[in-house]
Amino acid sequence: MAADYQALVTAAKAETNPIDPSELERRLGDPPLLVDVREVDEYHAGALPGAVLVPRGVLERDAAGALPDTGAEVVLYCAGDARSALAARVLQEMGYISVRYLEGGFDAWRDAGRPWEVPAGLVDDGAVRYSRHLRLPEVGEKGQLRLRESRVALIGAGGLGSPAALYLAAAGVGTLGIVDHDRVDLSNLQRQILHDNSDVGRGKVESARETIAALNPDVRVVGVAERLAAGNALDVLAGYDVVVDGADNFPTRYLLNDASLHLGIPVVHGSVFRFEGQVTVFTPYAGPCYRCLFPEPPPPELAPNCADAGVLGVLPGVIGTLQATEAIKLLLGIGEPLVGRLLTYDALTAEFSTLRFGRNPACPACGDPEHRPRLVDYDASCRVPGI
């Protein structure tokens, strides 16, 4: 006959060691590692000072990241002491050698007037909205709070900017700057998913602001309904942590590259053409820049715009989502961003390829950090001034 829940709890308590609340309170000046195994909403309603949240449901998966030292003294607690006793037995089976559970749990601790706190940070619906992020050790609450404090500028609210903006907003990036001077046209709706039929004729910045607010009202949108130009680029981009390049023309891309070198802001570049797209990351003076990769733009006949050559509507969604992914990696300092690597995607063959490229020591844009490029409004040739 299968054991019921209470029998499992009883067995777990018989195989693990409790800690008396009075003993733990005496040790709060130099406590063991406190681990809250309750759910996110319980934790944010109140927790022991300094406790780390690792919900019981993901303990086996997340223990190594949250509790890397298997020899450290660990005290687990839940609302009572059933979940924490079960969790303590699991950690013992995983090789942790000094694990205890708090007798009576948080409810008894709080009711006895012992010290507790409401954890700073995400509360109420934020803890629920971002709960899947909070369960990732690489993100967690600290990472989510970092996203909330982050600022990302998007150049363009079109095919690439639309999916990037939506996913960055959904992820909880606190401020999105959207730079686009254009208005919504019916032909945009095949791929520019920030906008719908009711937006035709409206400015893209205002349409984007409304869509993002409906998705996540926590996100602040700074709209710039102007074309990025040499005269405004530094003012428009100053203060942002990352720029997502959704521009659809070479002069803007080269200008953005030069401005990023002045401001020291990384750029997540993306572009699409017919059935092909590409993504890379430019980190000023730490990796190659846009002009290292493309010293000069291709002739117009080899790179017509989407209006002339066409583009598969879903393709910007793929590339823009990859750009949002790279931006989040940069903001959180996780993973390996696409610095010095150009990721290409062919929608017809469903194949990704990676081209590695390096910084050009003779690059007229980033070759000499002491002499940053002069900001100019490039013509179609995008030639370096004076060369």
C-alpha positions in Angstrom: 0.0 0.0 0.0 1.4 3.4 -1.0 2.4 5.7 1.9 0.2 8.8 2.4 1.6 12.3 2.7 1.6 12.4 6.5 3.5 9.1 6.5 6.1 10.6 4.2 6.5 13.6 6.4 6.8 11.5 9.5 9.5 9.4 7.9 11.4 12.5 6.7 11.3 14.0 10.2 12.7 10.7 11.6 15.6 10.9 9.2 16.5 14.6 9.5 17.4 17.0 12.3 15.2 19.9 13.4 16.4 23.2 14.8 14.6 24.8 17.6 13.4 28.4 16.9 15.0 29.7 20.1 18.4 28.3 19.0 18.0 29.8 15.5 17.0 33.2 16.9 20.1 33.3 19.1 22.2 32.7 16.0 20.7 35.4 13.8 23.8 37.5 14.2 25.8 34.9 12.3 23.1 32.5 11.0 23.5 29.4 8.9 22.3 29.6 5.3 18.5 30.1 5.5 16.5 28.6 2.7 12.8 29.3 2.2 11.1 26.4 0.4 7.7 28.0 0.2 6.1 29.4 -3.0 7.0 32.9 -4.3 3.8 34.5 -3.1 4.3 33.1 0.4 7.9 34.4 0.5 6.9 37.9 -0.5 4.3 38.1 2.2 7.1 37.7 4.8 10.3 35.8 5.3 13.2 35.3 7.8 15.9 37.9 7.5 18.4 37.0 4.8 16.6 33.9 3.6 17.1 32.6 0.1 14.0 31.5 -1.8 14.2 28.0 -3.4 10.6 26.7 -3.7 10.2 23.0 -2.8 8.9 22.2 -6.3 12.2 23.1 -7.9 14.6 22.3 -5.1 16.2 19.3 -6.8 16.7 21.3 -10.0 17.9 24.5 -8.5 19.8 23.4 -5.4 23.2 23.3 -7.1 22.9 26.9 -8.3 21.5 28.3 -5.1 23.4 26.1 -2.6 26.8 25.4 -4.3 28.6 24.4 -1.0 27.3 20.9 0.0 29.3 21.2 3.3 27.7 24.5 4.5 25.2 24.4 7.3 21.7 24.9 5.9 18.4 25.5 7.6 15.2 25.0 5.6 11.8 26.4 6.5 8.3 26.4 5.2 4.9 27.6 6.6 4.8 24.8 9.1 7.5 22.2 8.9 6.3 19.4 6.6 7.7 20.7 3.3 10.9 21.7 4.9 11.4 18.2 6.5 10.8 16.6 3.1 13.2 19.1 1.5 15.8 18.4 4.1 15.7 14.7 3.4 16.1 15.4 -0.4 19.1 17.6 0.2 20.7 14.9 2.3 20.2 12.4 -0.5 21.8 14.9 -2.8 25.0 14.9 -0.7 24.4 17.9 1.6 25.9 17.0 5.0 24.6 19.6 7.4 20.9 20.1 6.7 18.2 21.0 9.3 14.6 22.1 9.2 13.0 24.8 11.4 10.5 23.3 13.8 7.1 25.0 13.5 8.1 26.9 10.4 7.6 30.5 9.5 4.1 30.8 10.9 5.1 29.7 14.4 8.2 31.9 14.2 6.2 35.0 13.2 3.4 34.3 15.7 5.9 34.1 18.5 7.1 37.6 17.7 10.5 36.6 16.4 12.1 38.9 13.7 10.9 38.6 10.1 10.7 41.0 7.2 8.9 41.6 3.9 11.6 41.0 1.3 12.5 44.1 -0.8 11.9 43.8 -4.5 9.1 42.2 -6.4 5.8 42.1 -4.7 2.2 41.4 -5.5 1.6 40.6 -9.2 5.2 41.2 -10.1 6.2 38.0 -8.3 3.5 36.1 -10.2 4.2 37.8 -13.6 7.9 37.0 -13.5 7.6 33.7 -11.6 9.1 31.7 -14.5 12.1 34.0 -14.4 12.4 33.8 -10.7 12.8 30.0 -10.9 15.9 30.3 -13.2 19.0 30.5 -11.0 20.6 32.6 -13.7 17.9 35.2 -13.3 16.2 34.9 -10.0 14.9 37.9 -8.1 18.2 39.8 -8.3 18.2 39.5 -12.0 14.6 40.5 -12.3 15.2 43.6 -10.3 18.1 44.3 -12.5 15.9 44.1 -15.6 13.4 46.4 -13.9 16.2 49.0 -13.5 17.5 48.6 -17.0 17.0 50.9 -20.0 17.0 49.6 -23.6 16.7 51.9 -26.7 15.1 50.4 -29.8 15.9 52.1 -33.1 12.8 51.4 -35.1 9.3 50.2 -34.1 9.0 48.1 -37.3 9.6 44.5 -38.2 12.6 43.9 -35.9 11.7 46.5 -33.2 8.2 45.0 -32.8 9.1 41.5 -31.5 12.1 42.9 -29.6 10.0 45.5 -27.9 7.2 43.1 -27.0 9.6 40.5 -25.5 11.7 43.0 -23.6 8.5 44.5 -22.2 7.2 41.1 -21.2 10.5 40.3 -19.6 10.2 43.3 -17.4 12.8 45.7 -18.7 11.9 48.9 -16.9 12.4 51.5 -19.6 12.1 51.1 -23.3 13.1 54.0 -25.5 11.5 53.8 -28.9 13.0 55.9 -31.7 10.9 56.0 -34.9 9.7 59.0 -37.0 7.4 57.0 -39.2 3.6 56.3 -39.3 1.9 53.0 -39.5 1.0 51.9 -43.0 -1.3 49.0 -43.9 1.7 47.2 -45.6 3.5 47.2 -42.3 1.0 44.9 -40.6 2.3 41.8 -42.4 5.2 41.8 -40.0 5.2 44.8 -37.6 3.2 43.2 -34.7 3.3 46.2 -32.4 0.6 47.7 -34.6 -2.9 46.7 -35.8 -5.5 48.0 -38.3 -6.8 50.7 -35.9 -3.2 52.2 -35.9 -3.0 52.8 -39.6 -2.0 56.5 -40.0 -0.9 56.9 -36.4 2.7 57.5 -35.3 4.5 54.3 -34.6 5.9 55.6 -31.3 2.4 56.2 -30.0 1.0 52.9 -31.3 4.0 51.1 -29.7 3.5 52.9 -26.4 -0.2 51.8 -26.3 0.6 48.2 -27.1 3.3 47.9 -24.6 1.2 49.5 -21.9 -1.5 46.9 -22.5 1.1 44.1 -22.3 3.0 45.3 -19.2 2.0 48.5 -17.5 5.1 48.4 -15.3 7.3 49.3 -18.4 8.0 53.0 -19.0 8.1 53.9 -22.7 10.2 56.9 -23.7 9.0 57.8 -27.2 11.2 59.7 -29.7 9.2 60.4 -32.9 12.3 61.6 -34.7 14.7 60.2 -37.2 18.1 59.3 -35.5 20.5 61.9 -36.8 24.0 63.2 -36.1 22.5 66.2 -34.3 20.4 64.2 -31.8 22.0 60.7 -31.6 24.0 61.3 -28.4 21.1 63.0 -26.6 18.6 60.4 -27.7 20.8 57.4 -26.7 22.5 58.7 -23.6 21.7 56.8 -20.4 20.7 53.5 -22.0 22.3 50.2 -21.1 21.8 48.5 -24.5 20.6 49.6 -28.0 18.7 47.2 -30.2 19.3 48.1 -33.8 16.1 47.6 -35.9 17.0 50.2 -38.5 16.2 49.5 -42.1 18.9 51.5 -43.8 22.7 51.7 -43.9 23.2 55.4 -43.1 21.3 54.9 -39.8 23.3 51.8 -38.9 26.7 53.5 -39.5 25.6 56.5 -37.5 24.3 54.3 -34.7 27.7 52.5 -34.7 29.6 55.8 -34.3 27.3 57.1 -31.6 27.6 53.8 -29.6 31.4 54.3 -29.7 31.0 57.7 -28.2 28.7 56.5 -25.5 30.1 53.1 -24.8 26.8 51.4 -25.2 26.6 47.9 -26.7 24.4 47.5 -29.8 22.5 44.3 -30.7 22.3 44.4 -34.5 19.8 42.6 -36.6 18.8 42.8 -40.2 16.6 40.9 -42.6 16.4 40.4 -46.4 13.8 38.3 -48.2 14.2 34.9 -46.5 17.5 35.5 -44.6 18.4 37.3 -41.4 21.4 37.9 -39.2 22.1 39.0 -35.6 25.3 40.0 -33.8 26.4 42.2 -30.9 28.8 45.1 -31.0 30.5 46.0 -27.7 32.4 49.3 -28.1 36.2 48.8 -28.0 35.9 45.4 -26.4 34.9 43.7 -29.7 34.5 44.5 -33.4 32.2 47.3 -34.4 29.7 47.5 -37.3 32.3 49.0 -39.6 34.8 46.2 -38.7 32.2 43.8 -40.1 31.0 45.9 -43.0 33.7 48.5 -43.9 31.4 49.8 -46.7 27.7 49.1 -47.5 27.1 46.9 -50.5 25.9 48.5 -53.8 22.2 49.4 -53.7 21.5 46.8 -56.4 22.8 44.1 -54.1 20.9 45.2 -51.1 17.5 46.7 -52.0 15.1 47.5 -49.1 12.2 45.4 -48.1 9.8 47.5 -50.0 11.6 46.6 -53.2 12.9 43.1 -52.5 10.1 41.9 -50.1 10.5 39.9 -46.9 8.9 36.9 -45.4 6.6 38.3 -42.7 7.6 35.9 -39.9 11.3 36.4 -40.5 11.7 39.7 -38.6 9.9 37.9 -35.7 12.7 35.3 -35.5 15.5 37.8 -35.8 13.9 40.4 -33.5 13.3 37.8 -30.8 16.9 36.8 -31.0 17.9 40.4 -30.6 15.7 40.6 -27.4 17.5 37.5 -26.2 20.9 39.0 -26.7 19.8 42.2 -25.0 18.6 40.4 -21.9 21.8 38.4 -21.8 23.8 41.6 -21.8 21.6 43.2 -19.1 21.9 40.2 -16.8 25.5 39.4 -17.6 24.7 35.8 -18.4 25.6 33.4 -21.2 27.9 34.2 -24.2 26.6 37.2 -26.2 27.2 37.2 -30.0 30.3 39.4 -29.8 32.5 38.7 -32.7 30.0 36.2 -34.1 27.5 36.8 -36.8 24.5 34.4 -36.5 22.7 34.0 -39.8 19.3 32.3 -40.4 17.9 31.0 -43.7 14.2 30.5 -43.4 13.9 28.4 -46.5 16.3 25.7 -45.3 15.7 26.4 -41.5 19.5 26.5 -41.0 21.5 28.7 -38.7 25.2 29.4 -39.4 27.8 31.3 -37.4 30.5 33.4 -38.9 33.3 34.5 -36.6 35.0 37.9 -37.2 37.4 40.0 -35.3 38.2 43.6 -34.6 40.0 45.4 -37.3 43.0 47.3 -35.8 42.9 49.7 -38.7 39.1 50.3 -38.5 38.4 54.0 -39.2 35.6 53.9 -36.6 37.0 51.9 -33.6 40.7 51.4 -34.4 41.8 54.3 -32.2 39.8 54.7 -28.9 41.5 58.1 -28.3 39.9 59.4 -31.5 36.2 58.6 -31.8 34.6 58.9 -35.2 33.0 62.2 -36.0 29.2 62.0 -36.1 27.8 62.8 -39.5 24.5 62.2 -41.4 25.8 59.6 -43.9 24.6 59.5 -47.5 23.9 56.3 -49.3 27.6 55.6 -49.7 28.2 55.7 -45.9 31.9 56.7 -46.5 34.0 57.8 -43.6 34.4 61.6 -43.6 37.7 62.7 -44.9 38.6 59.3 -46.5 
